[in-house]
Amino acid sequence: EQIASGQASSIQAIAAQEDICPIYAGQLMPLAFLAPDLVEAILDGRQPARLSLIRLFKATLPLKWDEQRAFFARFA
């Protein structure tokens, strides 16, 4: 949202603002585009047990929400 609104010019700028490593900020960026129901499931602890943050970082997450749901279902 910060990049889209012009508040931040890059992932590096966001990383500096949040005092985190730019690489880590870049790894987190795709998670900002998860389907709302998937975010809710993660926050409620209802994600598949085999689905870890490391697996999410390593995966190329699809942008389409139905494809994201199919991706999550692979770990159920």
C-alpha positions in Angstrom: 0.0 0.0 0.0 2.8 2.4 0.8 4.5 1.8 -2.6 1.1 2.2 -4.4 0.3 5.4 -2.6 3.8 6.9 -3.1 4.5 7.0 0.7 7.5 4.6 0.0 9.5 4.4 -3.2 10.8 0.8 -2.8 10.9 -2.3 -0.7 14.3 -1.0 0.6 12.6 2.2 1.8 9.9 0.2 3.6 12.6 -2.1 5.1 14.5 1.0 6.4 11.4 2.5 7.9 10.5 -0.8 9.6 14.1 -1.5 10.6 14.2 -4.9 9.0 16.4 -6.5 6.4 15.4 -5.6 2.8 15.7 -9.3 1.8 13.2 -10.2 4.5 10.9 -7.3 3.5 11.0 -8.7 -0.1 10.1 -12.2 1.1 7.1 -10.8 3.0 5.8 -8.7 0.1 3.9 -11.6 -1.7 2.1 -12.3 1.6 0.4 -8.9 1.2 -1.6 -10.3 -1.7 -3.0 -13.4 -0.1 -6.7 -14.0 -0.3 -8.5 -12.5 2.7 -9.9 -15.8 3.9 -6.4 -17.3 3.8 -5.0 -14.5 5.9 -7.8 -15.0 8.4 -7.1 -18.7 8.6 -3.4 -18.0 9.3 -4.2 -15.4 11.9 -6.7 -17.8 13.6 -4.2 -20.7 13.5 -6.3 -22.7 11.0 -3.8 -23.0 8.2 -2.6 -26.5 7.2 -0.1 -27.8 9.8 2.5 -28.5 7.1 2.3 -25.0 5.8 5.1 -23.0 7.3 6.4 -19.4 6.8 9.5 -20.9 5.2 7.4 -22.9 2.7 5.5 -19.7 1.8 8.8 -17.8 1.3 10.2 -20.5 -1.0 7.0 -20.8 -3.0 6.0 -18.7 -5.9 2.5 -17.8 -4.7 -0.1 -17.3 -7.4 -1.8 -13.9 -7.6 -5.3 -15.4 -8.2 -7.1 -16.2 -5.0 -8.6 -19.5 -6.2 -5.1 -20.6 -7.2 -3.8 -19.6 -3.8 -6.5 -21.7 -2.2 -5.5 -24.7 -4.3 -1.9 -24.1 -3.3 -2.9 -24.1 0.4 -5.0 -27.3 -0.1 -1.8 -29.2 -1.2 -0.6 -28.9 2.4 -3.8 -30.1 4.1 
